Amino acid sequence: MRGDKMVKTIIYYFSGTGNSLHIAKCLKEILGECELLPIASLIKESNVKTTSEKVGFVFPVYTWALPKIVYEFIEKLDMSIAKYIFAVATMGGFSNQAVPQTINMLLEPKGKILDLSYNIRIFSNNMALAKHFNPLPSEKKIKKRIKKAELKLENIAELIKNNQKENTKKKFRSSMKRSYEKFLNQASNMDENFYSDDRCNGCGICENICPVDNIKLDNNKPEWQHRCEVCLGCINYCPQEAIQYGEHTINRERFNHPYIKIKELINQKVL
């Protein structure tokens, strides 16, 4: 499905390791009459036009705001018929983010504004860039935190159902803006520090799970193509734990979402 028929709500989602996909699936179930569309597939199309008056975005927070792929997708998306726009972002860090500021910056040229924006704190899986990341919480604590997020999502869903609007016109702090702009400019080449160690057996899961086809196998070893989204799916879902990012990830735990199958992450590249 590409949003070709009118549905009550369309949610565009992006997920690297499963947190945002799980939230998107839960939100779809609560809202009803809702269609989930993967940004990783739609970003390849030259013209994308929403066919719903109620449009939502679900994604993880990267460097205070949006993943590069989400930024570029919202920038290109034709939302001329949209009358209500919302965002739900998953995060593991600080609550003071710049999600609404960034989305409103992208919506302003379209004559639109973000009506509702919420962050849902789950946990960070950023083992590559966060030097002090780990250990991961126990599986029991992870599931408890996910349950807490699901309960918060129920309240958010009620607001969305009722077309509740809140003030999303917030100031973009200059320090955050500089940091985020630097991320946008450097993200694609941040894969220069990825490599596979001797445990790699050439299974190809990293190649398949990459949402932007940034990994190619050469002699059964992964090679990164410098159009990275820094989603860390390759690191976390390598069954041999053979993929590393510099020295940051050596001997660190990997995260596999307890309620999301690897096939679901792979399939976000296709509709």
Buried (B, 14 or more C-beta within 10 A) or exposed (E): EBBEEEBEBBBBBBBBBBBBBBBBBBBBEBBEEBBBBBBBBBBEEEEBEBBBBBBBBBBBBBBBBBBBBBBBBBEBBEBEEBEBBBBBBBBBBEEEBBBBBBBBBBBEEBEBBBBBBBBBBBBBBBBBBBEEBBEBEEEEEBEEBBEEBBEBBEEBBEBBBEEEBEEBEBEBEEEBBEBBEEBBEBBBEBBEBBBBEEEBEBBEBBBBBBBBEBBBBEEEEBBBEEBBBBBBBBBBBBEBBBBBBEEBBEEBBBBEBEBBEBEBBBBBBEE
